[in-house]
Amino acid sequence: MFAYLAGVAMGVQHPANIDDTLSAGSKFLSPRQGAFYHDPKFFDGCSKVFLDIGSNRGTHIRKLFEPEKYPGSPYLEVFDQAFGPLRSGPSSETGICAFGFEANPRWASRLQEVEKAYAAKGWRAKWFATTAVGNAAGDSTFWLNDKAGQNSNWSFSTIKMADDSHPIKVPVVDLSEFMQYLTAHASPGYKLMKMDIEGGEFVVLPKLLENRLLCPNFLDKLTIEWHEHHLAEDQRPAAAKTRLQVESPAKCGGEPSAIVSDFDDESFLNDGMPLPSQTYTLYDSLWHIMDISIAPLRRFVNIY
């Protein structure tokens, strides 16, 4: 209920129906083979990198650059530890860059708005939307499992969850290839990844393990929400094995490996915070005051 009221008060809007969702995302479809990032200058100066895999409406990247708008969010501590508390300067000075992948076309236009507003501030934030990650480039069928778009439409997945779910085909980027290219062309530094892809982690992670991409130089920390419960019973043993391997400190053959944390921060699920270029309304100010007042509770309760 709180999430719904916050969304209304902060002016959150959803495409009215499936046709609107498809048309909203189609003009932002990325080239399927990932050629969009095959430019060495794309990662110039990026020494502190955040990879948001399953970005939804982009709230985690907003928490990275605008922490003051998201008081009490549990993920702020992760960002502080990785990149320090002072992150509002231009990326050319801080070295902070963020790259997000989001398969759901429902959020494509919103992510473009945030990206444009951040570019004006000198913040390097790039979303690949509508684009999914996988273990090979191509395309894949996803399911729009919530036509009404409740709870920020977080059930969008490769798994069909309802009889009336609607299929949508989206381009897929090989995440292991992206990570290798990033490491080859970005500046040395710290790399943090958040992964929340509704069961897709069990498709993506085995190849990252195989290519030793959860090891030093490629990744320093992974926060992940696991979704074994979305899988069929006969898929769960293999998924459990993958999870054990990913969480094992020995996954890099005795070398230091990426820290893996089971972490789910759904605070500010419906977001709605004004962009840097927008003026706060009275509603915005009142809700921000309330957010500040309940901020301490977010350490103990997942308040949207």
PAVOFI-410656 format. One line per field, with one value per residue (C-alpha): residue in one letter; z, y, x; chain. Coordinates in Angstrom, 3 decimals. Layout:
REM PAVOFI-410656
resn = c(A_...)
pz = c(Z_...)
py = c(Y_...)
px = c(X_...)
chain = c(A_...)
***
This chain:
REM PAVOFI-410656
resn = c(M_F_A_Y_L_A_G_V_A_M_G_V_Q_H_P_A_N_I_D_D_T_L_S_A_G_S_K_F_L_S_P_R_Q_G_A_F_Y_H_D_P_K_F_F_D_G_C_S_K_V_F_L_D_I_G_S_N_R_G_T_H_I_R_K_L_F_E_P_E_K_Y_P_G_S_P_Y_L_E_V_F_D_Q_A_F_G_P_L_R_S_G_P_S_S_E_T_G_I_C_A_F_G_F_E_A_N_P_R_W_A_S_R_L_Q_E_V_E_K_A_Y_A_A_K_G_W_R_A_K_W_F_A_T_T_A_V_G_N_A_A_G_D_S_T_F_W_L_N_D_K_A_G_Q_N_S_N_W_S_F_S_T_I_K_M_A_D_D_S_H_P_I_K_V_P_V_V_D_L_S_E_F_M_Q_Y_L_T_A_H_A_S_P_G_Y_K_L_M_K_M_D_I_E_G_G_E_F_V_V_L_P_K_L_L_E_N_R_L_L_C_P_N_F_L_D_K_L_T_I_E_W_H_E_H_H_L_A_E_D_Q_R_P_A_A_A_K_T_R_L_Q_V_E_S_P_A_K_C_G_G_E_P_S_A_I_V_S_D_F_D_D_E_S_F_L_N_D_G_M_P_L_P_S_Q_T_Y_T_L_Y_D_S_L_W_H_I_M_D_I_S_I_A_P_L_R_R_F_V_N_I_Y)
pz = c(0.000_0.889_-2.460_-4.320_-2.452_-2.934_-6.642_-6.922_-4.827_-6.649_-10.056_-11.201_-14.553_-16.275_-19.892_-19.929_-21.712_-23.531_-26.857_-25.159_-23.466_-26.744_-28.619_-25.736_-25.905_-29.570_-30.674_-28.126_-29.132_-29.170_-31.948_-31.097_-31.473_-28.946_-31.439_-29.561_-26.975_-29.319_-29.164_-26.854_-25.942_-24.508_-21.197_-21.152_-17.641_-15.905_-12.847_-10.553_-12.395_-11.336_-13.472_-12.878_-14.346_-14.255_-13.822_-13.882_-13.800_-12.901_-9.207_-8.104_-10.472_-9.218_-5.662_-6.803_-8.108_-5.998_-2.579_-0.814_-2.545_-1.192_2.579_4.409_1.295_2.337_-0.909_-0.075_2.316_-0.513_-2.708_0.119_0.694_-3.029_-4.271_-1.218_-0.023_-2.359_-5.757_-7.101_-9.072_-12.830_-13.882_-15.515_-11.973_-9.886_-12.398_-11.538_-14.444_-14.425_-17.064_-16.789_-18.691_-18.717_-20.889_-20.107_-22.776_-20.183_-18.801_-21.965_-22.359_-18.649_-18.687_-21.695_-19.725_-16.755_-19.010_-20.722_-17.413_-16.033_-19.105_-18.494_-15.005_-16.400_-14.950_-17.122_-16.975_-19.903_-20.118_-22.710_-23.071_-24.262_-23.915_-21.846_-20.758_-21.477_-22.208_-25.949_-28.209_-30.012_-28.826_-26.271_-25.372_-22.144_-20.452_-19.345_-16.258_-14.839_-17.342_-14.759_-13.984_-10.216_-8.014_-10.760_-12.995_-11.296_-12.491_-16.120_-16.814_-19.198_-17.063_-17.773_-14.451_-15.403_-17.991_-19.398_-19.540_-22.795_-24.733_-25.877_-27.879_-26.924_-28.030_-25.787_-25.104_-23.990_-20.510_-20.362_-23.605_-22.272_-19.043_-20.901_-23.218_-20.268_-18.412_-21.500_-22.093_-18.733_-16.309_-13.513_-10.412_-8.579_-10.235_-8.498_-9.988_-8.856_-10.429_-10.155_-13.256_-12.017_-12.535_-15.484_-13.176_-13.630_-17.382_-17.118_-14.162_-15.379_-18.258_-15.918_-13.769_-16.793_-18.009_-14.495_-14.616_-10.914_-10.175_-9.601_-12.348_-13.779_-10.713_-7.063_-5.645_-6.760_-4.946_-6.143_-5.480_-6.099_-7.706_-7.424_-6.516_-10.075_-11.561_-12.295_-9.809_-12.249_-12.796_-9.143_-8.492_-11.254_-9.980_-6.451_-7.783_-9.665_-6.559_-4.460_-7.030_-7.279_-3.497_-2.957_-2.010_-4.003_-7.355_-8.667_-7.989_-4.802_-5.908_-4.260_-5.750_-6.023_-2.840_-3.381_-1.231_-1.206_-1.188_-2.137_-1.790_-3.032_-1.198_-3.254_-5.572_-7.363_-7.189_-8.779_-7.441_-9.707_-12.051_-11.510_-14.205_-12.589_-9.836_-6.660_-6.293_-2.907_-3.066_-3.770_-0.798_1.588_0.532_0.785_4.355_5.160_3.521_5.707_8.839_8.209_6.873_10.025_9.640_6.206_7.866_9.419_7.248_3.431_3.061_-0.545)
py = c(0.000_2.377_1.686_2.481_5.736_6.824_6.181_8.282_11.131_11.322_11.313_7.867_6.911_3.556_2.798_2.208_-1.148_-3.682_-1.834_1.325_-0.693_-2.174_1.119_2.891_0.505_-0.359_2.828_2.250_-1.323_-1.844_-3.607_-7.296_-8.105_-5.515_-3.346_-0.293_-0.554_-1.676_1.703_1.936_5.524_4.315_3.454_6.211_7.448_4.918_3.753_3.199_1.169_0.123_-2.494_-2.610_-5.910_-5.799_-2.050_-1.756_1.997_2.826_3.588_1.978_4.130_7.143_6.155_6.092_9.674_11.247_9.545_12.504_11.698_8.131_8.404_5.121_2.989_-0.073_0.022_3.432_1.704_-0.576_2.459_4.294_1.326_0.864_4.434_6.690_9.030_11.941_10.972_14.071_15.513_14.994_11.568_13.155_14.048_11.130_8.302_6.952_5.390_3.342_0.945_-0.599_-3.357_-3.569_-5.929_-4.523_-2.038_-0.501_1.486_2.360_5.919_6.679_5.445_7.647_10.648_9.890_9.321_12.678_14.524_12.873_13.713_17.367_16.999_15.341_11.948_8.944_6.740_4.575_2.214_-0.518_-0.687_-2.642_-5.205_-8.370_-10.141_-13.795_-16.299_-15.548_-12.682_-13.047_-12.552_-14.121_-14.239_-12.518_-12.483_-9.430_-11.085_-8.042_-6.112_-3.488_-2.696_-3.015_-3.108_-1.454_-4.454_-6.412_-9.769_-9.218_-12.418_-15.224_-17.342_-17.323_-16.804_-16.421_-17.697_-14.194_-13.320_-11.613_-12.627_-9.978_-10.718_-8.622_-8.545_-10.210_-9.200_-11.703_-10.369_-12.137_-10.443_-7.060_-7.524_-8.510_-5.520_-3.217_-4.440_-4.098_-0.454_1.071_2.503_0.216_0.499_-0.905_-2.727_-3.403_-5.345_-5.605_-8.503_-8.946_-10.753_-13.011_-16.396_-15.356_-15.450_-19.232_-18.749_-15.968_-16.957_-20.325_-18.595_-15.908_-18.713_-20.520_-17.379_-16.439_-13.123_-13.244_-12.851_-9.914_-7.305_-8.168_-7.729_-6.794_-7.294_-8.821_-8.207_-10.535_-11.513_-15.245_-16.645_-20.446_-20.360_-19.271_-22.415_-25.774_-28.536_-30.370_-27.196_-26.496_-28.968_-27.392_-23.928_-24.859_-26.060_-22.789_-20.780_-22.757_-22.179_-18.437_-17.988_-20.103_-18.151_-20.776_-19.989_-18.330_-21.223_-19.938_-16.311_-13.614_-13.604_-11.201_-10.787_-12.162_-10.863_-12.038_-8.566_-7.232_-3.532_-2.751_0.572_3.409_0.768_3.233_6.045_9.176_11.492_14.529_14.492_17.026_19.225_19.197_21.392_19.832_20.188_20.558_16.840_16.000_18.039_16.534_12.980_13.655_14.917_11.730_9.622_11.286_10.700_6.956_6.502_4.706_2.043_1.043_-0.647_-3.161_-3.177_-3.227_-0.142_0.711)
px = c(0.000_2.831_4.473_1.266_0.680_4.279_3.988_0.855_2.170_5.486_3.863_5.019_3.507_3.179_2.301_-1.436_-1.387_0.776_0.633_1.901_4.648_5.844_5.786_7.553_10.485_10.779_12.517_15.287_16.162_19.936_21.891_21.729_25.409_26.571_28.449_27.169_29.964_32.760_34.464_37.499_36.566_33.257_34.971_37.604_38.373_36.116_38.080_35.074_32.447_28.962_27.203_23.452_22.257_18.479_18.149_14.343_13.593_17.211_16.783_20.060_22.091_20.169_21.119_24.747_24.804_22.010_22.178_20.566_17.262_17.171_17.768_18.076_18.453_20.497_22.503_23.981_26.380_27.550_28.235_30.009_32.317_33.021_33.339_33.318_30.540_31.376_29.978_28.223_31.137_31.427_32.658_35.702_36.838_35.509_36.074_32.620_30.721_27.526_26.225_22.787_21.017_17.228_15.190_11.750_10.588_8.282_11.230_13.158_11.895_12.343_15.927_16.636_15.327_17.575_20.577_20.062_19.669_22.801_24.859_24.024_25.557_28.678_27.717_28.639_25.540_24.527_21.573_21.213_17.446_15.733_18.563_18.952_22.130_22.854_25.598_25.584_24.517_21.202_17.652_15.335_11.653_10.676_7.296_5.372_3.899_2.170_0.075_-0.872_2.764_2.407_5.524_7.566_6.821_9.616_8.213_9.343_11.275_12.223_9.882_6.125_4.372_0.706_-1.771_-2.249_1.472_2.491_5.660_8.154_11.311_14.343_18.009_20.588_24.192_26.821_27.640_31.007_32.058_30.938_32.912_36.066_35.798_35.122_38.194_40.376_39.443_38.450_40.991_42.221_40.073_37.058_34.165_30.848_27.942_24.320_22.416_18.642_17.374_14.579_16.252_18.417_21.435_21.602_22.063_24.652_26.825_28.215_29.988_31.349_32.751_34.178_35.940_37.121_35.295_34.416_38.110_40.484_40.737_37.312_35.072_35.569_32.073_28.778_25.499_22.783_19.190_18.837_15.673_15.826_12.137_11.272_12.811_11.219_12.036_14.304_16.383_17.065_19.923_22.047_21.092_22.149_25.521_26.030_25.209_27.699_30.423_29.693_29.677_32.794_35.941_37.902_36.251_39.411_41.757_43.301_43.550_41.434_37.964_35.063_33.044_29.535_26.694_23.071_21.547_18.126_17.350_13.830_13.585_12.099_10.674_8.397_10.974_9.477_12.174_12.605_15.580_18.384_16.858_13.398_11.979_10.622_6.853_5.158_4.295_7.936_9.113_6.562_7.358_11.087_10.636_8.730_11.448_14.065_11.983_11.628_15.173_16.466_13.761_15.080_18.029_15.635_12.488_12.255_10.045_9.329)
chain = c(A_A_A_A_A_A_A_A_A_A_A_A_A_A_A_A_A_A_A_A_A_A_A_A_A_A_A_A_A_A_A_A_A_A_A_A_A_A_A_A_A_A_A_A_A_A_A_A_A_A_A_A_A_A_A_A_A_A_A_A_A_A_A_A_A_A_A_A_A_A_A_A_A_A_A_A_A_A_A_A_A_A_A_A_A_A_A_A_A_A_A_A_A_A_A_A_A_A_A_A_A_A_A_A_A_A_A_A_A_A_A_A_A_A_A_A_A_A_A_A_A_A_A_A_A_A_A_A_A_A_A_A_A_A_A_A_A_A_A_A_A_A_A_A_A_A_A_A_A_A_A_A_A_A_A_A_A_A_A_A_A_A_A_A_A_A_A_A_A_A_A_A_A_A_A_A_A_A_A_A_A_A_A_A_A_A_A_A_A_A_A_A_A_A_A_A_A_A_A_A_A_A_A_A_A_A_A_A_A_A_A_A_A_A_A_A_A_A_A_A_A_A_A_A_A_A_A_A_A_A_A_A_A_A_A_A_A_A_A_A_A_A_A_A_A_A_A_A_A_A_A_A_A_A_A_A_A_A_A_A_A_A_A_A_A_A_A_A_A_A_A_A_A_A_A_A_A_A_A_A_A_A_A_A_A_A_A_A_A_A_A_A_A_A_A_A_A_A_A_A_A_A_A_A)
***
